[in-house]
Amino acid sequence: MEDNLKAINKVRKFLDDNNAADIEIKVIEESIFTVEDAARAIGVESEYILKSLIFVFGKTPCLVLMCGANHVDTKLAARALGFTRGRMMPPDDVFANYGFKIGGVLPVGYDEKLPAVLRFI
């Protein structure tokens, strides 16, 4: 729970520092390992879920953001960020480096600026 609190505090600080203090953070106790889990937990269709994934392109960690219905085209994401190839960061490395568990990776709240690519269609 302490790790979750650290992550929540990072996100709260980001929101407060970026004129978004009015955004409410909801903590969901049930599993949100899949897009379907997350959609069910908050009562929306899966296409309204924003997936946040951390990939490594070259040696650079990057965020890959997309709606829940989409799948990652690793080569396309790599090209969009100026790389030739990449891979998803292993779950243990995501947690060790950023404090987020798979299913709870967020698009904001990082100590470092991560390059990001967004696929919305």
C-alpha positions as CSV (number, residue, x, y, z in Angstrom):
1,M,0.0,0.0,0.0
2,E,2.9,2.3,0.7
3,D,4.1,2.0,-2.9
4,N,0.6,2.8,-4.1
5,L,0.5,5.9,-1.9
6,K,3.9,7.1,-3.4
7,A,2.5,6.7,-6.9
8,I,-0.7,8.5,-6.0
9,N,1.2,11.4,-4.4
10,K,3.4,11.7,-7.6
11,V,0.3,12.0,-9.8
12,R,-1.5,14.4,-7.4
13,K,1.6,16.6,-7.4
14,F,1.7,16.5,-11.2
15,L,-1.9,17.5,-11.5
16,D,-1.6,20.2,-8.9
17,D,1.5,21.7,-10.6
18,N,-0.2,21.7,-14.0
19,N,-3.5,23.5,-13.3
20,A,-5.5,20.3,-12.9
21,A,-6.0,20.3,-9.1
22,D,-9.7,19.8,-9.6
23,I,-9.2,16.3,-11.1
24,E,-10.2,13.6,-8.6
25,I,-8.0,10.6,-8.2
26,K,-10.0,7.4,-7.6
27,V,-8.3,4.4,-6.0
28,I,-9.6,1.1,-7.2
29,E,-8.9,-1.8,-4.9
30,E,-9.9,-4.5,-7.3
31,S,-7.6,-5.9,-10.1
32,I,-7.2,-3.8,-13.1
33,F,-4.7,-6.0,-14.9
34,T,-6.6,-5.9,-18.1
35,V,-8.4,-3.1,-20.0
36,E,-11.7,-5.0,-19.4
37,D,-11.0,-5.1,-15.7
38,A,-10.4,-1.3,-15.7
39,A,-13.5,-0.6,-17.8
40,R,-15.7,-2.7,-15.5
41,A,-14.2,-1.1,-12.4
42,I,-15.1,2.4,-13.4
43,G,-18.2,1.6,-15.5
44,V,-17.2,2.5,-19.0
45,E,-16.6,0.7,-22.3
46,S,-13.0,-0.4,-23.0
47,E,-12.4,2.1,-25.7
48,Y,-12.6,4.8,-23.0
49,I,-9.7,3.4,-21.1
50,L,-6.2,5.0,-21.7
51,K,-3.5,2.3,-21.7
52,S,-0.2,3.6,-20.5
53,L,2.7,1.2,-21.2
54,I,6.4,1.7,-20.8
55,F,8.6,0.5,-23.6
56,V,12.4,0.7,-24.1
57,F,13.5,2.0,-27.5
58,G,17.3,1.7,-27.8
59,K,18.1,2.3,-24.1
60,T,15.5,5.0,-23.7
61,P,12.3,4.3,-21.6
62,C,9.3,5.8,-23.3
63,L,5.5,5.9,-22.7
64,V,3.2,4.4,-25.3
65,L,-0.3,5.6,-24.7
66,M,-3.4,4.3,-26.5
67,C,-7.1,3.6,-26.1
68,G,-7.9,0.3,-24.5
69,A,-9.1,-1.3,-27.8
70,N,-5.8,-0.8,-29.5
71,H,-2.7,-3.0,-29.6
72,V,0.9,-1.8,-29.7
73,D,2.6,-1.8,-33.1
74,T,6.2,-1.7,-31.7
75,K,7.8,-0.8,-35.0
76,L,5.4,2.1,-35.6
77,A,5.9,3.4,-32.1
78,A,9.7,3.1,-32.4
79,R,9.6,5.0,-35.7
80,A,7.4,7.7,-34.2
81,L,10.0,8.3,-31.5
82,G,13.0,8.2,-33.8
83,F,14.1,4.6,-33.1
84,T,14.2,1.4,-35.2
85,R,13.0,-1.1,-32.6
86,G,12.0,-1.6,-29.0
87,R,10.4,-3.8,-26.5
88,M,8.1,-3.6,-23.5
89,M,9.9,-3.0,-20.3
90,P,9.6,-6.0,-18.0
91,P,7.0,-5.6,-15.2
92,D,9.6,-5.8,-12.4
93,D,11.7,-3.1,-14.0
94,V,8.7,-0.8,-14.4
95,F,7.9,-1.2,-10.7
96,A,11.5,-0.8,-9.6
97,N,12.1,2.3,-11.7
98,Y,8.7,4.0,-11.6
99,G,6.7,2.5,-8.7
100,F,3.8,1.4,-10.9
101,K,2.6,-2.2,-11.2
102,I,1.4,-3.5,-14.5
103,G,-2.3,-2.5,-14.8
104,G,-1.6,0.7,-12.8
105,V,1.0,2.4,-15.0
106,L,-0.1,6.1,-15.4
107,P,0.5,8.6,-18.1
108,V,1.8,11.3,-15.6
109,G,3.7,11.5,-12.3
110,Y,7.3,10.5,-13.3
111,D,10.4,12.1,-11.8
112,E,11.9,12.2,-15.3
113,K,10.4,13.4,-18.6
114,L,9.7,10.3,-20.7
115,P,9.3,10.6,-24.4
116,A,5.8,9.5,-25.3
117,V,3.7,8.5,-28.3
118,L,-0.1,8.5,-28.4
119,R,-2.1,6.3,-30.7
120,F,-5.8,7.2,-30.6
121,I,-7.2,5.5,-33.6
